[in-house]
Amino acid sequence: MKYVKSTIIYFIVTGALHVFALQFGWYVYVPWFDILMHFLGGGFAMLLGFVFWDIFVSAHLRRPRQNGFRFMQFIVLLGIVGLVGIAWEWYEYLLDQAIGGIRQPSIGDTMSDFFFDLTGGAVLYSIALLYERK
């Protein structure tokens, strides 16, 4: 369970940024801030994926890691990132429907958000691999 501490710290930092952004209107006044938050959110979802991987998959692997293991792990974890990103976009859509707002201005914005969720997850996966090799 080597990623639990990193996940908690990452959550606190990203959550604090989100709270400050809501408080000070950064999502409205800083055009690129939503992109940054989706990138960081994708990284957070990837860290959660690592934690769940360690709990539910690594503990049950009986044979040594073979060729293609990392690729399979990346695809599964990126799928988790994608699901979290889709869930977040549904949350934003339903919030708009319930209270009105502009969290979902266009399908282009939604696709951009999803792209940066996946990119953030892929970058964090790459960083984690570099960290494991040291």
VMD Tcl script that builds the backbone (N, CA, C; Angstrom):
set m [mol new atoms 402]
animate dup $m
set s [atomselect $m all]
$s set {name element resname resid chain x y z} {
  {N N MET 1 A 0.841 -1.184 0.000}
  {CA C MET 1 A 0.000 0.000 0.000}
  {C C MET 1 A 0.884 1.244 0.000}
  {N N LYS 2 A 1.758 1.295 -0.987}
  {CA C LYS 2 A 2.746 2.356 -1.033}
  {C C LYS 2 A 2.213 3.688 -1.526}
  {N N TYR 3 A 1.014 3.706 -2.122}
  {CA C TYR 3 A 0.498 4.946 -2.695}
  {C C TYR 3 A -0.539 5.641 -1.815}
  {N N VAL 4 A -0.848 5.098 -0.658}
  {CA C VAL 4 A -1.896 5.672 0.185}
  {C C VAL 4 A -1.497 7.067 0.678}
  {N N LYS 5 A -0.288 7.200 1.208}
  {CA C LYS 5 A 0.156 8.495 1.726}
  {C C LYS 5 A 0.208 9.541 0.614}
  {N N SER 6 A 0.749 9.169 -0.541}
  {CA C SER 6 A 0.817 10.090 -1.680}
  {C C SER 6 A -0.578 10.502 -2.127}
  {N N THR 7 A -1.521 9.556 -2.121}
  {CA C THR 7 A -2.885 9.848 -2.543}
  {C C THR 7 A -3.549 10.831 -1.592}
  {N N ILE 8 A -3.345 10.644 -0.298}
  {CA C ILE 8 A -3.940 11.557 0.696}
  {C C ILE 8 A -3.369 12.960 0.537}
  {N N ILE 9 A -2.065 13.087 0.396}
  {CA C ILE 9 A -1.436 14.401 0.228}
  {C C ILE 9 A -1.920 15.058 -1.063}
  {N N TYR 10 A -1.963 14.296 -2.139}
  {CA C TYR 10 A -2.416 14.810 -3.436}
  {C C TYR 10 A -3.862 15.297 -3.339}
  {N N PHE 11 A -4.703 14.521 -2.636}
  {CA C PHE 11 A -6.109 14.893 -2.458}
  {C C PHE 11 A -6.237 16.201 -1.689}
  {N N ILE 12 A -5.465 16.361 -0.637}
  {CA C ILE 12 A -5.526 17.583 0.174}
  {C C ILE 12 A -5.116 18.793 -0.652}
  {N N VAL 13 A -4.020 18.675 -1.397}
  {CA C VAL 13 A -3.539 19.802 -2.204}
  {C C VAL 13 A -4.537 20.142 -3.312}
  {N N THR 14 A -4.994 19.118 -4.036}
  {CA C THR 14 A -5.935 19.359 -5.135}
  {C C THR 14 A -7.264 19.871 -4.602}
  {N N GLY 15 A -7.724 19.301 -3.500}
  {CA C GLY 15 A -8.973 19.768 -2.884}
  {C C GLY 15 A -8.875 21.210 -2.412}
  {N N ALA 16 A -7.735 21.574 -1.825}
  {CA C ALA 16 A -7.543 22.958 -1.382}
  {C C ALA 16 A -7.558 23.916 -2.573}
  {N N LEU 17 A -6.902 23.530 -3.661}
  {CA C LEU 17 A -6.935 24.363 -4.867}
  {C C LEU 17 A -8.366 24.547 -5.371}
  {N N HIS 18 A -9.152 23.485 -5.344}
  {CA C HIS 18 A -10.542 23.558 -5.794}
  {C C HIS 18 A -11.364 24.486 -4.895}
  {N N VAL 19 A -11.174 24.376 -3.595}
  {CA C VAL 19 A -11.908 25.235 -2.653}
  {C C VAL 19 A -11.530 26.695 -2.871}
  {N N PHE 20 A -10.244 26.985 -3.000}
  {CA C PHE 20 A -9.820 28.361 -3.261}
  {C C PHE 20 A -10.370 28.867 -4.593}
  {N N ALA 21 A -10.379 27.997 -5.591}
  {CA C ALA 21 A -10.899 28.392 -6.901}
  {C C ALA 21 A -12.373 28.753 -6.819}
  {N N LEU 22 A -13.135 27.987 -6.067}
  {CA C LEU 22 A -14.554 28.307 -5.892}
  {C C LEU 22 A -14.724 29.599 -5.100}
  {N N GLN 23 A -13.917 29.755 -4.072}
  {CA C GLN 23 A -14.028 30.936 -3.205}
  {C C GLN 23 A -13.661 32.226 -3.939}
  {N N PHE 24 A -12.639 32.188 -4.739}
  {CA C PHE 24 A -12.127 33.398 -5.370}
  {C C PHE 24 A -12.471 33.525 -6.854}
  {N N GLY 25 A -13.285 32.612 -7.365}
  {CA C GLY 25 A -13.749 32.715 -8.744}
  {C C GLY 25 A -12.702 32.412 -9.796}
  {N N TRP 26 A -11.718 31.590 -9.450}
  {CA C TRP 26 A -10.660 31.305 -10.412}
  {C C TRP 26 A -11.175 30.585 -11.649}
  {N N TYR 27 A -12.231 29.781 -11.489}
  {CA C TYR 27 A -12.786 29.081 -12.654}
  {C C TYR 27 A -13.379 30.061 -13.663}
  {N N VAL 28 A -13.828 31.209 -13.179}
  {CA C VAL 28 A -14.423 32.227 -14.054}
  {C C VAL 28 A -13.359 33.180 -14.587}
  {N N TYR 29 A -12.454 33.620 -13.714}
  {CA C TYR 29 A -11.510 34.677 -14.072}
  {C C TYR 29 A -10.175 34.187 -14.624}
  {N N VAL 30 A -9.851 32.931 -14.397}
  {CA C VAL 30 A -8.591 32.372 -14.898}
  {C C VAL 30 A -8.963 31.274 -15.905}
  {N N PRO 31 A -8.927 31.572 -17.190}
  {CA C PRO 31 A -9.465 30.655 -18.199}
  {C C PRO 31 A -8.838 29.261 -18.211}
  {N N TRP 32 A -7.567 29.146 -17.865}
  {CA C TRP 32 A -6.876 27.864 -17.932}
  {C C TRP 32 A -6.977 27.064 -16.643}
  {N N PHE 33 A -7.604 27.615 -15.611}
  {CA C PHE 33 A -7.611 26.935 -14.312}
  {C C PHE 33 A -8.407 25.637 -14.356}
  {N N ASP 34 A -9.495 25.599 -15.110}
  {CA C ASP 34 A -10.291 24.380 -15.240}
  {C C ASP 34 A -9.462 23.274 -15.893}
  {N N ILE 35 A -8.631 23.638 -16.856}
  {CA C ILE 35 A -7.751 22.662 -17.509}
  {C C ILE 35 A -6.772 22.082 -16.492}
  {N N LEU 36 A -6.157 22.953 -15.692}
  {CA C LEU 36 A -5.224 22.505 -14.656}
  {C C LEU 36 A -5.908 21.547 -13.692}
  {N N MET 37 A -7.117 21.890 -13.262}
  {CA C MET 37 A -7.806 21.052 -12.285}
  {C C MET 37 A -8.194 19.692 -12.868}
  {N N HIS 38 A -8.569 19.655 -14.139}
  {CA C HIS 38 A -8.870 18.357 -14.744}
  {C C HIS 38 A -7.600 17.526 -14.903}
  {N N PHE 39 A -6.492 18.163 -15.231}
  {CA C PHE 39 A -5.207 17.468 -15.309}
  {C C PHE 39 A -4.847 16.881 -13.944}
  {N N LEU 40 A -4.962 17.693 -12.893}
  {CA C LEU 40 A -4.665 17.215 -11.541}
  {C C LEU 40 A -5.666 16.154 -11.095}
  {N N GLY 41 A -6.931 16.326 -11.475}
  {CA C GLY 41 A -7.945 15.338 -11.131}
  {C C GLY 41 A -7.673 13.989 -11.779}
  {N N GLY 42 A -7.190 14.009 -13.016}
  {CA C GLY 42 A -6.805 12.762 -13.677}
  {C C GLY 42 A -5.659 12.083 -12.944}
  {N N GLY 43 A -4.718 12.875 -12.461}
  {CA C GLY 43 A -3.624 12.322 -11.662}
  {C C GLY 43 A -4.124 11.714 -10.363}
  {N N PHE 44 A -5.075 12.388 -9.720}
  {CA C PHE 44 A -5.652 11.863 -8.483}
  {C C PHE 44 A -6.380 10.545 -8.741}
  {N N ALA 45 A -7.146 10.486 -9.816}
  {CA C ALA 45 A -7.861 9.252 -10.150}
  {C C ALA 45 A -6.867 8.122 -10.425}
  {N N MET 46 A -5.736 8.435 -11.052}
  {CA C MET 46 A -4.709 7.426 -11.300}
  {C C MET 46 A -4.122 6.923 -9.984}
  {N N LEU 47 A -3.873 7.838 -9.052}
  {CA C LEU 47 A -3.368 7.407 -7.742}
  {C C LEU 47 A -4.375 6.504 -7.039}
  {N N LEU 48 A -5.656 6.857 -7.110}
  {CA C LEU 48 A -6.678 5.980 -6.540}
  {C C LEU 48 A -6.647 4.609 -7.213}
  {N N GLY 49 A -6.460 4.620 -8.523}
  {CA C GLY 49 A -6.355 3.362 -9.252}
  {C C GLY 49 A -5.187 2.525 -8.759}
  {N N PHE 50 A -4.044 3.153 -8.495}
  {CA C PHE 50 A -2.891 2.429 -7.960}
  {C C PHE 50 A -3.212 1.814 -6.599}
  {N N VAL 51 A -3.887 2.564 -5.752}
  {CA C VAL 51 A -4.239 2.047 -4.429}
  {C C VAL 51 A -5.143 0.830 -4.578}
  {N N PHE 52 A -6.190 0.939 -5.407}
  {CA C PHE 52 A -7.085 -0.193 -5.606}
  {C C PHE 52 A -6.364 -1.364 -6.282}
  {N N TRP 53 A -5.457 -1.068 -7.189}
  {CA C TRP 53 A -4.672 -2.126 -7.844}
  {C C TRP 53 A -3.873 -2.896 -6.798}
  {N N ASP 54 A -3.208 -2.152 -5.896}
  {CA C ASP 54 A -2.419 -2.812 -4.856}
  {C C ASP 54 A -3.291 -3.673 -3.946}
  {N N ILE 55 A -4.488 -3.196 -3.635}
  {CA C ILE 55 A -5.369 -3.930 -2.721}
  {C C ILE 55 A -5.985 -5.153 -3.396}
  {N N PHE 56 A -6.546 -4.951 -4.590}
  {CA C PHE 56 A -7.363 -5.999 -5.190}
  {C C PHE 56 A -6.667 -6.857 -6.238}
  {N N VAL 57 A -5.605 -6.369 -6.844}
  {CA C VAL 57 A -4.977 -7.132 -7.923}
  {C C VAL 57 A -3.622 -7.683 -7.495}
  {N N SER 58 A -2.733 -6.827 -7.038}
  {CA C SER 58 A -1.374 -7.276 -6.711}
  {C C SER 58 A -1.369 -8.372 -5.657}
  {N N ALA 59 A -2.273 -8.294 -4.702}
  {CA C ALA 59 A -2.321 -9.293 -3.638}
  {C C ALA 59 A -2.714 -10.669 -4.165}
  {N N HIS 60 A -3.363 -10.717 -5.330}
  {CA C HIS 60 A -3.860 -11.980 -5.859}
  {C C HIS 60 A -3.050 -12.508 -7.041}
  {N N LEU 61 A -1.988 -11.797 -7.419}
  {CA C LEU 61 A -1.149 -12.275 -8.515}
  {C C LEU 61 A -0.269 -13.412 -8.014}
  {N N ARG 62 A -0.364 -14.556 -8.662}
  {CA C ARG 62 A 0.419 -15.715 -8.245}
  {C C ARG 62 A 1.646 -15.924 -9.121}
  {N N ARG 63 A 1.563 -15.524 -10.347}
  {CA C ARG 63 A 2.700 -15.725 -11.243}
  {C C ARG 63 A 3.480 -14.413 -11.368}
  {N N PRO 64 A 4.753 -14.537 -11.697}
  {CA C PRO 64 A 5.556 -13.311 -11.824}
  {C C PRO 64 A 5.058 -12.429 -12.964}
  {N N ARG 65 A 5.372 -11.182 -12.859}
  {CA C ARG 65 A 4.976 -10.222 -13.891}
  {C C ARG 65 A 5.631 -10.593 -15.213}
  {N N GLN 66 A 4.808 -10.680 -16.246}
  {CA C GLN 66 A 5.300 -11.075 -17.555}
  {C C GLN 66 A 5.283 -9.879 -18.487}
  {N N ASN 67 A 5.790 -10.108 -19.702}
  {CA C ASN 67 A 5.741 -9.066 -20.721}
  {C C ASN 67 A 4.295 -8.620 -20.917}
  {N N GLY 68 A 4.115 -7.371 -21.065}
  {CA C GLY 68 A 2.782 -6.836 -21.273}
  {C C GLY 68 A 2.045 -6.489 -19.996}
  {N N PHE 69 A 2.623 -6.835 -18.831}
  {CA C PHE 69 A 1.956 -6.547 -17.570}
  {C C PHE 69 A 1.746 -5.053 -17.373}
  {N N ARG 70 A 2.787 -4.272 -17.592}
  {CA C ARG 70 A 2.675 -2.822 -17.394}
  {C C ARG 70 A 1.665 -2.201 -18.352}
  {N N PHE 71 A 1.639 -2.690 -19.588}
  {CA C PHE 71 A 0.678 -2.163 -20.553}
  {C C PHE 71 A -0.753 -2.468 -20.101}
  {N N MET 72 A -0.987 -3.705 -19.653}
  {CA C MET 72 A -2.315 -4.070 -19.168}
  {C C MET 72 A -2.691 -3.216 -17.950}
  {N N GLN 73 A -1.737 -3.034 -17.044}
  {CA C GLN 73 A -1.989 -2.216 -15.863}
  {C C GLN 73 A -2.331 -0.784 -16.272}
  {N N PHE 74 A -1.583 -0.237 -17.216}
  {CA C PHE 74 A -1.832 1.126 -17.679}
  {C C PHE 74 A -3.230 1.259 -18.274}
  {N N ILE 75 A -3.626 0.303 -19.109}
  {CA C ILE 75 A -4.945 0.358 -19.744}
  {C C ILE 75 A -6.055 0.277 -18.694}
  {N N VAL 76 A -5.924 -0.621 -17.731}
  {CA C VAL 76 A -6.949 -0.757 -16.687}
  {C C VAL 76 A -7.027 0.514 -15.856}
  {N N LEU 77 A -5.874 1.037 -15.444}
  {CA C LEU 77 A -5.870 2.238 -14.602}
  {C C LEU 77 A -6.337 3.462 -15.377}
  {N N LEU 78 A -5.986 3.565 -16.651}
  {CA C LEU 78 A -6.473 4.683 -17.460}
  {C C LEU 78 A -7.996 4.570 -17.650}
  {N N GLY 79 A -8.495 3.347 -17.706}
  {CA C GLY 79 A -9.943 3.147 -17.755}
  {C C GLY 79 A -10.618 3.662 -16.494}
  {N N ILE 80 A -9.984 3.453 -15.344}
  {CA C ILE 80 A -10.520 3.988 -14.085}
  {C C ILE 80 A -10.528 5.503 -14.129}
  {N N VAL 81 A -9.441 6.090 -14.633}
  {CA C VAL 81 A -9.380 7.551 -14.771}
  {C C VAL 81 A -10.518 8.037 -15.668}
  {N N GLY 82 A -10.728 7.351 -16.781}
  {CA C GLY 82 A -11.805 7.719 -17.693}
  {C C GLY 82 A -13.165 7.644 -17.029}
  {N N LEU 83 A -13.409 6.593 -16.258}
  {CA C LEU 83 A -14.695 6.461 -15.563}
  {C C LEU 83 A -14.904 7.570 -14.537}
  {N N VAL 84 A -13.845 7.911 -13.811}
  {CA C VAL 84 A -13.952 9.015 -12.852}
  {C C VAL 84 A -14.229 10.324 -13.591}
  {N N GLY 85 A -13.547 10.531 -14.728}
  {CA C GLY 85 A -13.775 11.739 -15.529}
  {C C GLY 85 A -15.203 11.820 -16.042}
  {N N ILE 86 A -15.736 10.697 -16.516}
  {CA C ILE 86 A -17.123 10.675 -16.993}
  {C C ILE 86 A -18.079 10.962 -15.838}
  {N N ALA 87 A -17.826 10.357 -14.685}
  {CA C ALA 87 A -18.685 10.606 -13.523}
  {C C ALA 87 A -18.663 12.086 -13.141}
  {N N TRP 88 A -17.487 12.709 -13.200}
  {CA C TRP 88 A -17.396 14.135 -12.870}
  {C C TRP 88 A -18.181 14.985 -13.876}
  {N N GLU 89 A -18.079 14.654 -15.135}
  {CA C GLU 89 A -18.821 15.410 -16.147}
  {C C GLU 89 A -20.326 15.247 -15.965}
  {N N TRP 90 A -20.788 14.054 -15.581}
  {CA C TRP 90 A -22.203 13.857 -15.275}
  {C C TRP 90 A -22.602 14.686 -14.057}
  {N N TYR 91 A -21.733 14.726 -13.060}
  {CA C TYR 91 A -21.997 15.558 -11.875}
  {C C TYR 91 A -22.171 17.016 -12.287}
  {N N GLU 92 A -21.257 17.525 -13.113}
  {CA C GLU 92 A -21.366 18.916 -13.563}
  {C C GLU 92 A -22.656 19.143 -14.348}
  {N N TYR 93 A -23.014 18.219 -15.214}
  {CA C TYR 93 A -24.230 18.338 -16.013}
  {C C TYR 93 A -25.469 18.345 -15.111}
  {N N LEU 94 A -25.539 17.405 -14.178}
  {CA C LEU 94 A -26.705 17.329 -13.295}
  {C C LEU 94 A -26.791 18.534 -12.377}
  {N N LEU 95 A -25.634 19.048 -11.945}
  {CA C LEU 95 A -25.632 20.262 -11.137}
  {C C LEU 95 A -26.174 21.434 -11.938}
  {N N ASP 96 A -25.778 21.550 -13.194}
  {CA C ASP 96 A -26.322 22.600 -14.069}
  {C C ASP 96 A -27.833 22.482 -14.213}
  {N N GLN 97 A -28.317 21.256 -14.360}
  {CA C GLN 97 A -29.753 21.051 -14.523}
  {C C GLN 97 A -30.515 21.394 -13.254}
  {N N ALA 98 A -29.907 21.107 -12.101}
  {CA C ALA 98 A -30.578 21.328 -10.824}
  {C C ALA 98 A -30.604 22.798 -10.420}
  {N N ILE 99 A -29.467 23.498 -10.571}
  {CA C ILE 99 A -29.408 24.878 -10.086}
  {C C ILE 99 A -29.152 25.892 -11.189}
  {N N GLY 100 A -28.942 25.406 -12.382}
  {CA C GLY 100 A -28.612 26.319 -13.476}
  {C C GLY 100 A -27.176 26.785 -13.351}
  {N N GLY 101 A -26.597 27.101 -14.455}
  {CA C GLY 101 A -25.214 27.554 -14.398}
  {C C GLY 101 A -24.528 27.366 -15.726}
  {N N ILE 102 A -23.224 27.573 -15.686}
  {CA C ILE 102 A -22.443 27.482 -16.917}
  {C C ILE 102 A -21.267 26.537 -16.765}
  {N N ARG 103 A -21.395 25.530 -15.917}
  {CA C ARG 103 A -20.287 24.591 -15.741}
  {C C ARG 103 A -20.054 23.776 -17.010}
  {N N GLN 104 A -21.077 23.606 -17.822}
  {CA C GLN 104 A -20.969 22.839 -19.060}
  {C C GLN 104 A -21.362 23.732 -20.237}
  {N N PRO 105 A -20.470 24.632 -20.647}
  {CA C PRO 105 A -20.848 25.566 -21.710}
  {C C PRO 105 A -21.007 24.921 -23.080}
  {N N SER 106 A -20.292 23.798 -23.338}
  {CA C SER 106 A -20.377 23.184 -24.667}
  {C C SER 106 A -19.825 21.770 -24.609}
  {N N ILE 107 A -20.106 21.016 -25.671}
  {CA C ILE 107 A -19.541 19.674 -25.782}
  {C C ILE 107 A -18.022 19.750 -25.949}
  {N N GLY 108 A -17.538 20.830 -26.562}
  {CA C GLY 108 A -16.094 21.035 -26.693}
  {C C GLY 108 A -15.421 21.144 -25.339}
  {N N ASP 109 A -16.059 21.845 -24.415}
  {CA C ASP 109 A -15.513 21.964 -23.066}
  {C C ASP 109 A -15.480 20.603 -22.383}
  {N N THR 110 A -16.534 19.828 -22.550}
  {CA C THR 110 A -16.597 18.500 -21.951}
  {C C THR 110 A -15.495 17.602 -22.508}
  {N N MET 111 A -15.286 17.633 -23.819}
  {CA C MET 111 A -14.245 16.805 -24.430}
  {C C MET 111 A -12.855 17.261 -23.997}
  {N N SER 112 A -12.661 18.571 -23.870}
  {CA C SER 112 A -11.390 19.103 -23.378}
  {C C SER 112 A -11.137 18.622 -21.948}
  {N N ASP 113 A -12.164 18.708 -21.109}
  {CA C ASP 113 A -12.037 18.247 -19.725}
  {C C ASP 113 A -11.647 16.773 -19.688}
  {N N PHE 114 A -12.320 15.966 -20.488}
  {CA C PHE 114 A -12.048 14.537 -20.521}
  {C C PHE 114 A -10.626 14.264 -21.020}
  {N N PHE 115 A -10.195 14.984 -22.042}
  {CA C PHE 115 A -8.839 14.840 -22.568}
  {C C PHE 115 A -7.801 15.122 -21.477}
  {N N PHE 116 A -8.000 16.204 -20.720}
  {CA C PHE 116 A -7.015 16.542 -19.695}
  {C C PHE 116 A -7.098 15.619 -18.487}
  {N N ASP 117 A -8.273 15.031 -18.216}
  {CA C ASP 117 A -8.350 13.983 -17.194}
  {C C ASP 117 A -7.424 12.822 -17.581}
  {N N LEU 118 A -7.563 12.353 -18.819}
  {CA C LEU 118 A -6.764 11.215 -19.288}
  {C C LEU 118 A -5.283 11.559 -19.381}
  {N N THR 119 A -4.974 12.774 -19.825}
  {CA C THR 119 A -3.573 13.192 -19.918}
  {C C THR 119 A -2.936 13.269 -18.536}
  {N N GLY 120 A -3.638 13.834 -17.582}
  {CA C GLY 120 A -3.121 13.895 -16.209}
  {C C GLY 120 A -2.875 12.509 -15.640}
  {N N GLY 121 A -3.791 11.590 -15.912}
  {CA C GLY 121 A -3.610 10.220 -15.446}
  {C C GLY 121 A -2.408 9.559 -16.092}
  {N N ALA 122 A -2.240 9.747 -17.401}
  {CA C ALA 122 A -1.111 9.140 -18.116}
  {C C ALA 122 A 0.216 9.709 -17.627}
  {N N VAL 123 A 0.271 11.005 -17.397}
  {CA C VAL 123 A 1.507 11.631 -16.900}
  {C C VAL 123 A 1.833 11.106 -15.506}
  {N N LEU 124 A 0.829 11.004 -14.646}
  {CA C LEU 124 A 1.099 10.513 -13.300}
  {C C LEU 124 A 1.544 9.047 -13.334}
  {N N TYR 125 A 0.972 8.250 -14.222}
  {CA C TYR 125 A 1.405 6.861 -14.366}
  {C C TYR 125 A 2.887 6.813 -14.758}
  {N N SER 126 A 3.279 7.658 -15.693}
  {CA C SER 126 A 4.683 7.713 -16.128}
  {C C SER 126 A 5.599 8.122 -14.981}
  {N N ILE 127 A 5.177 9.086 -14.201}
  {CA C ILE 127 A 5.976 9.526 -13.045}
  {C C ILE 127 A 6.100 8.396 -12.028}
  {N N ALA 128 A 5.002 7.679 -11.805}
  {CA C ALA 128 A 5.039 6.557 -10.867}
  {C C ALA 128 A 6.005 5.472 -11.327}
  {N N LEU 129 A 6.043 5.197 -12.630}
  {CA C LEU 129 A 6.984 4.195 -13.145}
  {C C LEU 129 A 8.428 4.644 -12.927}
  {N N LEU 130 A 8.701 5.921 -13.177}
  {CA C LEU 130 A 10.044 6.444 -12.943}
  {C C LEU 130 A 10.415 6.343 -11.467}
  {N N TYR 131 A 9.453 6.636 -10.590}
  {CA C TYR 131 A 9.680 6.570 -9.153}
  {C C TYR 131 A 9.970 5.127 -8.716}
  {N N GLU 132 A 9.253 4.154 -9.291}
  {CA C GLU 132 A 9.462 2.753 -8.927}
  {C C GLU 132 A 10.821 2.237 -9.377}
  {N N ARG 133 A 11.340 2.763 -10.463}
  {CA C ARG 133 A 12.630 2.294 -10.988}
  {C C ARG 133 A 13.804 2.772 -10.145}
  {N N LYS 134 A 13.604 3.812 -9.356}
  {CA C LYS 134 A 14.715 4.327 -8.527}
  {C C LYS 134 A 14.907 3.516 -7.285}
}
mol reanalyze $m
mol bondsrecalc $m
mol representation Tube
mol addrep $m
